[in-house]
Amino acid sequence: AQTVTQSQPEMSVQEAETVTLSCTYDTSESDYYLFWYKQPPSRQMILVIRQEAYKQQNATENRFSVNFQKAAKSFSLKISDSQLGDAAMYFCAYRLIQGAQKLVFGQGTRLTINP
Amino acid sequence: DARVTQTPRHKVTEMGQEVTMRCQPILGHNTVFWYRQTMMQGLELLAYFRNRAPLDDSGMPKDRFSAEMPDATLATLKIQPSEPRDSAVYFCASGLVPGAYSGNTIYFGEGSWLTVV
């Protein structure tokens, strides 16, 4: 079974600084997607960034980028120039491309931004 | 602006009562998921449907939970009878998942906050 692990229950960063959230996963499959979702206090699940496992290039979305290490099964999220609005729970998630395409989530990392 | 719509947003009910949560997936999406979020268990998949057919409901307590898709625009999650341990946020999500290398995103509704007292 696929599992996703986020080893940092909480992280904090100063506004305008850079922070990296860690995620590792376990799978025997080779074709899958990885995602980072943001959940602010409103509880809305917002997609931050997506990575296809068959792509070697790391995905980027404005201030958000990932470091995808397929062999190590690692998928970290880097937030540059942190803003107060980035404060939220962040969930790493995995989904197969074929077969069971449900999202498997990690336990989440609560990110606090210090002004 | 297409979005997944869930009702009710908030529900407080007494133990033993029936609770029905509804979800309208994004038009054209063929896959619908029900997730439950609690502090202790995090985000758990309860069930999901493809083209209205249930594909996996192994995460759902069968004795009291049921999930259906009466039509392509409506998914329901029912709890009968409800118990305090069912208190959680229930999310519906939808996506267009054909099984190809499409990278289609799964979109979440805003959640139904359930409190069973």
HADDOCK unambig.tbl for C-alpha pairs under 7 A between the chains (distance, minus, plus):
assign (segid A and resid 43 and name CA) (segid B and resid 110 and name CA) 6.69 0.50 0.50
assign (segid A and resid 44 and name CA) (segid B and resid 110 and name CA) 4.91 0.50 0.50
assign (segid A and resid 45 and name CA) (segid B and resid 108 and name CA) 5.91 0.50 0.50
assign (segid A and resid 97 and name CA) (segid B and resid 99 and name CA) 6.08 0.50 0.50
assign (segid A and resid 97 and name CA) (segid B and resid 100 and name CA) 6.76 0.50 0.50
assign (segid A and resid 97 and name CA) (segid B and resid 101 and name CA) 6.56 0.50 0.50
assign (segid A and resid 98 and name CA) (segid B and resid 99 and name CA) 5.10 0.50 0.50
assign (segid A and resid 105 and name CA) (segid B and resid 43 and name CA) 6.47 0.50 0.50
assign (segid A and resid 107 and name CA) (segid B and resid 42 and name CA) 5.71 0.50 0.50
